[in-house]
Amino acid sequence: MPLYIEAQDIVERSPASACAILRILIEAVIRDRGLRGRHIVRDVGTLVDQGAPVGLLRALDVVAMSEEAAETPAELRLTDGHSDAQNLVMFLHLLADQTA
């Protein structure tokens, strides 16, 4: 996936940019699962209600994506850019693998 490769390529120079791209990819995976992808926390909750592992909700805690942050992608609050990017990569992989 070209966007994933781009996120990997720029993470050292711009973790915030990598996180923004990863968020777009997370939204795309959610849309591929039949949801709107606009409210990540709610959509992941719906996926769990539909049978996805509850661990996805716990992973959102690691990513520290609050309901408010999930609704306002332009306001991503990064506390540690590289760590945040790694957490988003981990969540993206979990989401893709456990909802396939």
N, C-alpha and C positions, 0 to 999 in steps of 0.2 A: 504494500500500500504506500503510494508516494508520500502522503502526508505524514505517515508514521516515520518514514525514513528521514524526511525533512526535520521532524521534531528531534530525532536522534542526532542529526547533523548539527543542529544549532543549540542544543542544550547547554553546552559549555559557554558559548558566547552570549546567549540570551535565554536563561531559564524561563523567564516570563513568556517569551514568544513560544517556547516549546510547550509550556503549560497551556497556552491558548490553543495551539494546534491539537494537543491531546484532548482537550475539552471538546473540540469540534468532532474528533474521532469518537469519543464516548457518546456524544449526542447521535452520531451516525449509527453506531451499534444499537442504541436504544430504538432509533427509528426503524432499523432493520428488523427489530423484534415486534414491530407493529404499534409502537407508541409514538407520541409526538416528539419526544426528546427535548422539550422546552423546559421541563421541571425535573431535573435529574433525580433529586431525592424522591419525589413522588413516583416517578416512572420506575425507579429501581424498586420501590416498595410494591408497586403493581406487579413487577416481574417476580418478586418473591411471593406475592399472593398467588401468582400463577404457577408456582412450583420451583422457581429458581432458589438456590440455597440462601438461607438467611445470612450466611457469611458475607454476602454482597453488602448488606446494610452495615455490618460491622466494618467492612472495608471502607465504606464511606466515612466512618468515624476517623479512620487512619488518614484518609485524604483530607479530613476536616472540612468537608463541604457542607456547610449549613444550608438550610432551606433558602435563606436569604441569598447566600452566595450562588446557589444553584439557579436562582431566578434572574440573577443579574451578572451574566458572563463578562460584561465589560468591567466589572468591579472585582475581578479575581484578587484576593488578598494573599500574597505570597509572603510567608515568614522566612522560609529558607528555600530559595529558588531551586537549587539542585535536589534537595530532599523532596520538595513538593513535586517536581517533575518525576522523580523516581516513584513516588506514591501514585501519581496519576497513571504512569505506565503499568504499575502493578494492578491498579484498579481496572484499567482498560483490558488487560489480559484476563483477569478474573471474569469480568463482565462478558467478554467474547467467548471464553471457554465454558462458562457455567450457564449461559443462556442459549447456547447453540442448539 
